[in-house]
Amino acid sequence: MKEFLEYIELNPKIMRGKPVIKGTRLTVQYILNLLANGETIDEITKEYEGITREDILACLLYASEAIDNTTFIPLEEAI
């Protein structure tokens, strides 16, 4: 699965350093938003020429890894 991360690029000169699909200006965040709003992988790859299923899966893996490396501190419940 780690090989999917090779599809993602971070470059301060592209989209202000947000993670993007290599060779594009499509951010991981944008792709995740499309998926969250009901777009399918097939619909996204048809809409954006050159984007592959592997690119989309790499976005999901990138997000998963980002969350895995984040520390969460639960807020106290209001009494």
N, C-alpha and C positions, 0 to 999 in steps of 0.2 A: 504494500500500500504506500510506502514512503516514496516510491518512484513517482506517484502522482504529484508530489510537491515540486517536482522538476518543471511542471507546467505553469507554476505561479512565479511571478517576478515582482520584486520590490525595487523601485528605482525612484529616487527623489525627483527626477526630471519627468516622470510619467505619473499623471494624476496625483501629484503632490506626495508621492511615495506610498500611496495606498497599494495593497496587493492587487495585481491585475493578472489576467491570463496572458502569458508571454506572447509578444508580438501584437498585442491589442491594447486598447484603452478601456476594455471592459473590466471593471473591478469585481473582485470576489463578492463584495457587498451587493453590487447590482445583480449579479447572477443569483445570489441567495434570495434577494428580494423577488426576482422573477419566479423562482421556485415556490417561495412562500405564498405568492399570490396565485398559484395554481397553474403556472406554465409548466409544461413537461420538458424533459430533456430533448425530445424529438422536435418540439416546437421551437425551442431556443436554437438548436443547431440549424434548423431550416431558416430561421429569421436572421441569424448572424453567420454569414458565409465564412468558412474557415474554422469555426468553432466546432470542436468534436465532443463526443460523449465523455472522453477522457478528461478534457478541459473542465467540464462541468463537475465530474466526480472529483477532480483535483480541488475545485472550489469547496466542495463539501468536506473533503479531508482537511484542507487548510483551516476551515472554520472549526472543525472538530479538534484539531491540534491546538488551535488558539485557545479554545475553551478549556482544554485539558491542562494547559499551562497557566491558567488563571486561578488566583486564590479568591475564594468567595467567603465573605464574612456575613453571616446572617444578621439581619436587623432584629432588635428586640421587638417583641409584640407589645402593642399598646395595652395597658391594663384597663 
